[in-house]
């Protein structure tokens, strides 16, 4: 341990240094990456905003009423088409948009 001059022996210093290197390596091994590495960003998911869902339900309801009554005015058609375009630009579900467009196309103007 301590030699005659009061200094730690070289063997102990090398041993302690080796432990430090091993512990740092183990940290990288267990965590899978260094602590300074930035984790990947999560995948972007489209989530329907509540106001978009409400607008979708409103348009769907209006289209169903119009289909039952036989048609709509040109002004109402333009209004519904504009609302569907807004949903598209907001990134709403393409399947729902397609269903609205199919119903809109069935209407007599």
C-alpha positions in Angstrom: 0.0 0.0 0.0 2.2 2.9 1.2 5.9 2.4 0.5 8.7 3.6 2.7 8.5 7.1 1.3 4.9 7.5 2.2 3.5 7.2 -1.4 0.9 4.8 -2.7 2.4 2.1 -4.7 2.0 2.3 -8.5 0.0 -1.0 -8.5 -2.8 0.5 -6.4 -3.0 3.7 -8.5 -3.2 1.6 -11.7 -5.9 -0.6 -10.0 -8.0 2.4 -9.0 -7.6 4.0 -12.4 -8.8 0.7 -14.0 -11.9 0.7 -11.8 -12.7 4.2 -12.9 -12.4 3.3 -16.6 -14.5 0.1 -16.1 -17.2 2.0 -14.3 -17.4 4.6 -17.0 -17.6 1.9 -19.6 -20.3 0.0 -17.7 -22.4 3.2 -17.6 -22.3 3.4 -21.3 -23.0 -0.3 -21.7 -26.0 -0.3 -19.4 -27.5 2.9 -20.7 -26.9 1.9 -24.3 -25.5 5.3 -25.3 -23.4 8.1 -23.8 -25.1 10.7 -21.7 -24.4 13.4 -24.2 -26.1 11.6 -27.0 -29.5 13.1 -27.9 -32.3 10.5 -28.0 -34.3 10.2 -31.3 -37.4 12.3 -31.7 -40.7 10.4 -31.4 -42.6 9.7 -34.6 -45.0 12.5 -35.6 -48.6 11.4 -35.0 -51.7 13.2 -36.3 -54.1 13.7 -33.5 -57.5 15.2 -34.2 -58.0 18.4 -32.4 -61.3 18.6 -30.5 -62.5 21.5 -32.6 -61.8 19.5 -35.8 -63.7 16.6 -34.5 -66.7 18.8 -33.6 -66.5 20.4 -37.1 -66.4 16.9 -38.7 -69.5 15.8 -36.7 -71.3 19.0 -37.6 -70.6 18.6 -41.3 -71.6 14.9 -41.2 -74.9 15.8 -39.5 -75.6 18.5 -42.1 -74.8 16.1 -45.0 -77.1 13.4 -43.5 -80.0 15.8 -43.2 -79.4 17.1 -46.7 -79.3 13.6 -48.1 -82.7 12.8 -46.4 -84.2 16.1 -47.7 -83.0 15.6 -51.2 -80.5 18.4 -51.7 -79.0 21.7 -50.7 -78.6 25.2 -52.1 -75.4 26.2 -54.0 -74.4 28.5 -51.1 -74.7 25.7 -48.6 -72.7 23.4 -50.9 -69.9 26.0 -51.0 -70.0 26.4 -47.3 -69.8 22.7 -46.6 -67.0 22.3 -49.2 -65.0 25.1 -47.6 -65.4 23.4 -44.2 -64.2 20.1 -45.6 -61.2 21.9 -47.1 -60.4 23.4 -43.7 -60.4 20.0 -42.1 -58.1 18.8 -44.9 -55.7 21.7 -44.3 -55.7 21.0 -40.6 -54.6 17.4 -41.2 -57.8 15.6 -40.3 -58.1 11.9 -41.0 -58.1 11.3 -44.8 -60.6 8.5 -44.5 -63.1 10.7 -42.8 -62.5 13.5 -45.3 -63.1 11.0 -48.2 -66.4 9.9 -46.6 -67.6 13.5 -46.3 -66.7 14.2 -50.0 -68.6 11.1 -51.1 -71.7 12.2 -49.2 -71.3 15.8 -50.6 -71.1 14.4 -54.1 -74.4 12.5 -53.7 -76.3 15.7 -53.0 -78.4 17.5 -55.6 -77.7 21.2 -55.8 
